[in-house]
Amino acid sequence: MLAELNIENIAVIENADITLVPGLNVLTGETGAGKSIVIDALGAILGGRTSRDLVRTGADKAAVTAVFTSDGTEGWFEENEIELEDNVVIRRRISADGKSSAVVNGVPVAAGTLRSLGALLLDIHGQNDGRQLMDEGRHREYLDGFAGVEADLAAYRKRYETYTAMLSDIHALDMDELEKRRLEESLRYRIAELEAADLKAGEQDELSARRELLRNAGKLTEALDASYDALYGARGSAAEQVGDAAVTAERAAALVPELNGVVVQIDEARHLIEDAAERLRDFRESLDFSPEEYDALETRL
């Protein structure tokens, strides 16, 4: 039974507390007084869809809190592993951007889970709800509700789910011999492929790096050739110009001995350039690219 309802910033209601008593409770008022807003708030509590349109203009968020007696909800709380107390306290918050959250007895729950609880706590009827009595698909639901067997029904459903899962496992184990042979052949084939591949730890990273090198082979050789020519191989290269600088610096040092240190530095620079050029040339000559190797790497990877 619904015992208390608190509404905060829902539509035109800034704050309202409603306390209900056992028996008949009647809310009356003129059109626009907010009766339908109470129904909207109850819909939110029962797990219904919410939107930012429910939030009162100017407010950052809205909230609805309801207190129910816990009669008939034992099975739901057991199924959802939430501690059952004397009362069921549900709080639904709605932010100005339309997002919502729900808490049952202090435990966050999804909207779908809240709807399953709401179905046990409250029914909202409209003018034409009498037509539902003609729906044969709901007759068993009415009978279970009248008998008060919700806890037994929840326990039965849980056991039935366990039963169907076990039955599925049995069927999976009880496959025909032909299917077993097909599965065995498939597994043997996959094992043979893995053994033939002779996989090694870290091999994929190494092969990926080599494939990337081959993929950029043209750019790499072009850059190496250009660097070598700029340093040593072409007319006007860095080595040639530094060599010329060394000759002229030696002439200057013959006139000014203090420049001998500069001559030494220029000579060191010339040796560094020649050494770098030689390393570039050796690396360029060590490269061995072929389309066949690239194809083999693609297949391996």
PELINNOR-V727079 format. One record per pair of residues at least 12 apart in sequence whose ideal C-beta (glycine too) atoms are under 10 Angstrom apart, sorted by the first residue. I is the first residue (numbers start at 0). J is the second residue. If there is no record, write none. Layout:
((I J) (I J))
//
This chain:
((0 19) (0 20) (0 21) (0 22) (0 66) (0 67) (0 68) (0 69) (0 70) (0 71) (0 120) (0 121) (1 17) (1 18) (1 19) (1 24) (1 41) (1 44) (1 65) (1 66) (1 67) (1 68) (1 87) (1 120) (1 121) (2 17) (2 18) (2 19) (2 20) (2 21) (2 65) (2 66) (2 67) (2 68) (2 86) (2 87) (2 88) (3 16) (3 17) (3 18) (3 19) (3 64) (3 65) (3 66) (3 67) (3 86) (3 88) (4 16) (4 17) (4 18) (4 19) (4 37) (4 40) (4 41) (4 44) (4 63) (4 64) (4 65) (4 66) (4 67) (5 17) (5 18) (5 40) (5 62) (5 63) (5 64) (5 65) (5 66) (5 90) (6 33) (6 36) (6 37) (6 39) (6 40) (6 41) (6 43) (6 44) (6 55) (6 61) (6 62) (6 63) (6 64) (6 65) (7 40) (7 54) (7 55) (7 58) (7 60) (7 61) (7 62) (7 63) (7 64) (7 92) (7 93) (8 53) (8 54) (8 55) (8 56) (8 57) (8 58) (8 59) (8 60) (8 61) (8 62) (8 63) (8 93) (8 95) (9 33) (9 36) (9 37) (9 39) (9 40) (9 43) (9 49) (9 53) (9 54) (9 55) (9 58) (9 61) (9 62) (9 63) (9 93) (10 33) (10 35) (10 36) (10 37) (10 39) (10 40) (10 52) (10 53) (10 54) (10 55) (10 56) (10 61) (11 31) (11 32) (11 33) (11 36) (11 55) (11 56) (12 33) (12 36) (12 37) (12 39) (12 40) (12 55) (12 61) (12 63) (13 55) (13 57) (13 58) (14 55) (14 62) (15 33) (15 36) (15 37) (15 40) (16 64) (17 37) (17 40) (17 65) (18 66) (19 66) (21 68) (26 38) (36 53) (36 55) (37 63) (38 123) (38 125) (39 52) (39 53) (39 63) (40 53) (40 61) (40 62) (40 63) (40 64) (40 65) (40 91) (41 63) (41 65) (41 117) (41 120) (41 121) (41 123) (42 63) (42 91) (42 117) (42 121) (42 123) (43 61) (43 62) (43 63) (43 65) (43 89) (43 91) (43 92) (43 93) (43 99) (43 101) (43 110) (43 113) (43 117) (44 63) (44 64) (44 65) (44 67) (44 89) (44 90) (44 91) (44 101) (44 113) (44 116) (44 117) (44 120) (44 121) (45 65) (45 89) (45 91) (45 110) (45 113) (45 114) (45 116) (45 117) (45 118) (45 119) (45 120) (45 121) (45 122) (45 123) (46 89) (46 91) (46 101) (46 108) (46 109) (46 110) (46 111) (46 112) (46 113) (46 114) (46 115) (46 116) (46 117) (46 118) (47 91) (47 110) (47 113) (47 114) (47 117) (47 123) (48 99) (48 110) (48 114) (49 61) (49 63) (49 91) (49 92) (49 93) (49 94) (49 97) (49 98) (49 99) (49 101) (49 110) (50 93) (50 97) (50 99) (51 93) (51 94) (51 95) (51 96) (51 97) (51 98) (51 99) (52 93) (52 97) (53 91) (53 93) (53 97) (53 99) (54 93) (54 94) (54 95) (54 96) (54 97) (55 95) (56 95) (57 95) (58 93) (58 94) (58 95) (59 94) (59 95) (59 96) (60 92) (60 93) (60 94) (60 95) (60 96) (60 98) (60 99) (61 91) (61 92) (61 93) (61 94) (61 95) (61 99) (62 90) (62 91) (62 92) (62 93) (62 99) (62 100) (63 89) (63 90) (63 91) (63 92) (63 93) (63 101) (64 88) (64 89) (64 90) (64 91) (64 92) (64 102) (65 86) (65 87) (65 88) (65 89) (65 90) (65 91) (65 117) (65 120) (65 121) (66 86) (66 87) (66 88) (66 89) (66 90) (67 86) (67 87) (67 88) (67 89) (67 116) (67 117) (67 119) (67 120) (67 121) (68 85) (68 86) (68 87) (68 120) (69 83) (69 84) (69 85) (69 86) (69 87) (69 88) (69 104) (69 119) (69 120) (70 87) (70 119) (70 120) (70 147) (70 149) (71 119) (71 120) (71 144) (71 147) (71 148) (71 149) (71 150) (71 153) (72 87) (72 103) (72 116) (72 119) (72 120) (72 149) (72 150) (72 153) (73 119) (73 149) (73 150) (73 151) (73 153) (73 154) (74 119) (74 148) (74 149) (74 150) (74 151) (74 152) (74 153) (74 154) (74 155) (74 156) (74 157) (75 87) (75 103) (75 112) (75 115) (75 116) (75 118) (75 119) (75 120) (75 149) (75 150) (75 153) (76 103) (76 104) (76 106) (76 116) (76 150) (76 153) (77 150) (77 153) (77 154) (77 157) (78 112) (78 115) (78 150) (78 153) (78 154) (78 156) (78 157) (79 103) (79 106) (79 108) (79 112) (79 115) (79 116) (79 153) (80 106) (81 103) (81 104) (81 105) (81 106) (81 108) (81 112) (81 116) (82 104) (82 105) (82 106) (83 104) (84 104) (84 105) (86 104) (87 103) (87 104) (87 116) (87 119) (87 120) (88 102) (88 103) (88 104) (88 105) (89 101) (89 102) (89 103) (89 104) (89 108) (89 113) (89 116) (89 117) (89 120) (90 102) (90 103) (90 104) (90 105) (91 103) (91 110) (91 113) (99 113) (101 113) (101 114) (101 116) (101 117) (103 116) (115 153) (118 140) (118 144) (118 149) (119 144) (119 149) (119 150) (119 153) (122 144) (139 152) (140 152) (196 299) (198 299) (202 299) (202 300) (203 299) (203 300) (206 295) (206 296) (206 297) (206 299) (206 300) (207 296) (207 300) (209 292) (209 293) (209 296) (209 299) (209 300) (210 292) (210 293) (210 295) (210 296) (210 297) (210 299) (210 300) (211 296) (212 286) (212 288) (212 293) (212 296) (213 286) (213 288) (213 289) (213 290) (213 292) (213 293) (213 294) (213 296) (213 297) (214 293) (214 296) (216 286) (216 287) (216 288) (216 289) (216 290) (216 293) (217 288) (219 282) (219 283) (219 286) (219 288) (220 283) (220 286) (220 288) (222 279) (222 283) (223 279) (223 280) (223 282) (223 283) (223 284) (223 286) (224 279) (224 280) (224 283) (225 279) (226 275) (226 276) (226 279) (226 280) (226 283) (227 275) (227 276) (227 277) (227 278) (227 279) (227 280) (227 282) (227 283) (228 276) (228 279) (229 272) (229 276) (229 279) (230 271) (230 272) (230 273) (230 274) (230 275) (230 276) (230 277) (230 279) (230 280) (231 272) (231 273) (231 275) (231 276) (231 277) (231 279) (231 280) (232 276) (232 279) (232 280) (236 272) (236 276) (237 268) (237 269) (237 272) (237 273) (237 275) (237 276) (238 268) (238 269) (238 270) (238 271) (238 272) (238 273) (238 275) (238 276) (239 269) (239 272) (240 269) (240 272) (241 265) (241 266) (241 267) (241 268) (241 269) (241 270) (241 271) (241 272) (241 273) (242 265) (242 266) (242 269) (242 272) (242 273) (244 261) (244 262) (244 265) (244 266) (244 268) (244 269) (245 261) (245 262) (245 263) (245 264) (245 265) (245 266) (245 268) (245 269) (246 262) (246 265) (247 262) (247 265) (248 261) (248 262) (248 263) (248 264) (248 265) (248 266) (249 261) (249 262) (249 265) (249 266) (250 262))
//
